[in-house]
Amino acid sequence: MSLRLQGRTALVTGSTSNIGRAIAVAFAAQGARVVVSGRDEERGAAVVAQIRENGGRADFVRASLDGNAAASRELAAAATEVLGRVDVLVNNAGIYPPASTATTDEETFDRVYGVNVKAPFFLTQALVPAMIGTGGGVVINLGSWIARLAVGSPLYSSTKGAMETMTRAWAAEFGPQGVRVNAISPGVIASADWDDEIRRLSDRMMQGSPAGQSGNPDAIAAAAVYLASDESAFVHGTVIDVDGGRTGVAVVAGG
Ligand SMILES: NC(=O)c1ccc[n+]([C@@H]2O[C@H](COP(=O)([O-])OP(=O)(O)OC[C@H]3O[C@@H](n4cnc5c(N)ncnc54)[C@H](OP(=O)(O)O)[C@@H]3O)[C@@H](O)[C@H]2O)c1
């Protein structure tokens, strides 16, 4: 049986930990050649080593994506040099500073929008023309359940709402030229690196959902493989909820 991403190349931003790492590992396991990216070279090297030990192909490209357009263009150029071309871009890197409106200063506001919205915007701008030139490609954005079910993080949730909206707008803009754009909206996804206390808190945020507890990054990676592959050839501009039912279903205790 042929692998689902055989012959494809992919750049996964923020793949030095949790969801991005799982996506990079899953893409490589399905035959894609992957560029792992982030700021932390040590964690990046560990992900690359894991992929290579499993027989996959991966390289690390360090990038600090603070929203500066030049930084996004540099990553696009470096990834293209390593891979030859980029067939799949996953805009995964994101930050979540726990700030209320009252405690959000201007620097924090600009930083969160810079990493979560501006950086993927300019990365997509830099890579999509070449995808169109080579006959097509795929862009996958990361949204969040928090974009629709408010839990009191207005700054972060608005950036994720922006990514989900851009997903539809880019699908309209680029879809007719062969580049499919979709998004995944995760529920709470616990990292293997989290300690027990954060894990308990994250499980609490999933109470009342059908899953009843936080999810595993592999669940997001499985959706990303689907969206990156030809199995989703007829899927454009959609946001796939992989959230344990958090946004759509309320399980009432004893009900
Ligand atoms: N985990 C969840 O429960 C959850 C739920 C909904 C949506 N999401 C979304 O899913 C995505 C991944 O979340 P996660 O939980 O896997 O996050 P995470 O474990 O905190 O990882 C974030 C990744 O982004 C990279 N990153 C952060 N700032 C960066 C910067 N300035 N430049 C370049 N890379 C940067 C980090 O790499 P370095 O540290 O190496 O720079 C890291 O690899 C995010 O977009 C998040 O909003 C997560």
The ligand as an ORCA input file, in Angstrom:
! r2SCAN-3c Opt
* xyz 0 1
  N      -2.801     22.759     22.771
  C      -4.053     23.144     22.700
  O      -4.865     22.843     23.583
  C      -4.537     23.952     21.521
  C      -5.916     24.136     21.381
  C      -6.393     24.861     20.297
  C      -5.505     25.392     19.369
  N      -4.162     25.213     19.537
  C      -3.262     25.801     18.535
  O      -2.424     24.787     18.013
  C      -1.145     25.313     17.722
  C      -0.087     24.518     18.455
  O      -0.372     24.508     19.838
  P       0.532     23.700     20.866
  O      -0.286     23.390     22.049
  O       1.217     22.594     20.161
  O       1.573     24.833     21.280
  P       3.011     24.711     21.958
  O       3.260     23.360     22.509
  O       3.142     25.892     22.851
  O       3.965     24.887     20.700
  C       3.989     26.093     19.994
  C       4.987     25.964     18.894
  O       5.076     27.245     18.262
  C       6.434     27.631     18.187
  N       6.553     29.071     18.347
  C       6.024     29.850     19.337
  N       6.385     31.127     19.154
  C       7.150     31.154     18.028
  C       7.830     32.192     17.342
  N       7.814     33.458     17.758
  N       8.527     31.863     16.224
  C       8.571     30.586     15.788
  N       7.958     29.554     16.409
  C       7.251     29.851     17.522
  C       7.133     26.895     19.326
  O       8.471     26.619     18.951
  P       9.768     27.234     19.716
  O       9.460     27.241     21.167
  O      10.844     26.280     19.302
  O       9.922     28.583     19.107
  C       6.355     25.590     19.401
  O       6.908     24.618     18.537
  C      -1.193     26.784     18.116
  O      -1.477     27.556     16.997
  C      -2.339     26.844     19.108
  O      -2.921     28.107     19.137
  C      -3.659     24.504     20.598
*
